[in-house]
Amino acid sequence: MRVTQDSIKVLLIIGSVLAGVGAVITIIEIAGQQHVDARDFIGPIVVIVVTVLIFIMVGLIHVRKAQIPLNAWLLIIFVVLEIVLSGEALLSLVGIGIIVEIVATTMLAMLEN
């Protein structure tokens, strides 16, 4: 498979959608518990915020005043934040989305060199 900007954007969108949907499901599960702690919401909210930032970066969401460049280093920072703060299992929906984002970040780093 040839590494192009379009294939990287598609992988980023797929990974972000998977992670975002998994985060929403996690928020719904946490809200349904009997004893809810505010610290439980930090991981899924960070995943949703990073998903929105990646959508802005790819160009799926157009924001008038903010432009985030499609840069490998910036994407590495976003993905590391997701990994550290989400606390999700590897084979959960969020984990699989983050793995796809890692693959897209690696492809973007290869393309920039």
C-alpha positions in Angstrom: 0.0 0.0 0.0 1.3 3.4 -1.0 1.4 6.0 1.8 -0.4 9.1 0.7 -2.0 12.0 2.5 -5.5 10.7 1.6 -4.8 7.2 3.1 -3.5 8.8 6.2 -6.5 11.0 6.5 -8.8 8.0 6.1 -7.0 6.1 8.8 -7.1 9.1 11.1 -10.9 9.5 10.6 -11.5 5.8 11.1 -9.4 5.7 14.3 -11.0 8.9 15.7 -14.5 7.7 15.0 -13.8 4.4 16.7 -12.2 6.1 19.7 -15.0 8.7 19.9 -17.8 6.2 19.8 -16.0 4.1 22.4 -15.6 7.1 24.7 -19.3 8.0 24.4 -20.2 4.4 25.3 -17.8 4.6 28.2 -19.5 7.8 29.4 -22.9 6.2 29.2 -21.7 3.2 31.2 -20.1 5.4 33.9 -23.2 7.5 34.1 -25.3 4.4 34.7 -23.4 3.3 37.7 -24.7 3.9 41.2 -21.6 5.6 42.6 -20.3 8.1 40.0 -17.0 9.8 40.5 -16.0 12.8 38.5 -12.5 11.4 37.9 -14.0 8.6 35.8 -15.1 11.1 33.2 -11.6 12.6 32.5 -10.4 9.8 30.2 -13.4 9.7 27.9 -13.7 13.5 27.7 -10.0 13.8 26.7 -10.6 11.2 24.0 -13.6 13.2 22.7 -11.6 16.5 22.7 -8.7 14.9 20.9 -11.1 13.3 18.4 -12.5 16.8 17.6 -9.0 18.2 17.3 -8.1 15.5 14.8 -11.3 16.2 12.8 -10.2 19.9 12.7 -6.7 18.8 11.7 -7.9 16.6 8.9 -10.4 19.2 7.6 -13.6 17.3 8.5 -14.7 20.1 10.8 -14.1 23.7 9.5 -13.3 26.3 12.1 -13.0 29.9 11.0 -10.3 31.1 13.4 -8.3 28.0 14.2 -6.2 26.0 11.8 -4.2 22.9 13.0 -1.7 21.7 10.5 -1.4 18.0 9.7 1.9 17.4 11.4 3.3 14.1 12.7 4.8 15.7 15.9 1.5 17.3 16.9 -0.4 14.1 16.2 2.1 12.1 18.3 1.3 14.5 21.2 -2.4 14.0 20.7 -2.2 10.2 20.6 0.1 10.1 23.7 -2.4 12.2 25.6 -5.1 9.8 24.6 -3.1 6.8 25.6 -2.0 8.1 29.0 -5.3 9.8 30.0 -7.9 7.4 28.6 -6.9 4.3 30.7 -8.7 2.0 28.3 -8.0 -1.6 27.6 -6.2 -2.6 24.5 -9.0 -4.5 22.9 -11.8 -2.1 23.7 -13.3 0.1 21.1 -11.3 3.1 22.3 -8.1 1.0 22.3 -8.6 -0.2 18.7 -9.3 3.4 17.6 -6.1 4.5 19.3 -4.1 1.7 17.6 -5.4 2.8 14.2 -4.4 6.4 15.0 -0.9 5.2 16.0 -0.7 3.5 12.6 -1.7 6.7 10.8 0.7 8.7 12.8 3.5 6.3 11.9 2.5 6.6 8.2 2.5 10.4 8.5 6.0 10.4 10.0 7.2 8.2 7.2 5.7 10.5 4.6 7.3 13.6 6.1 10.9 12.1 6.0 
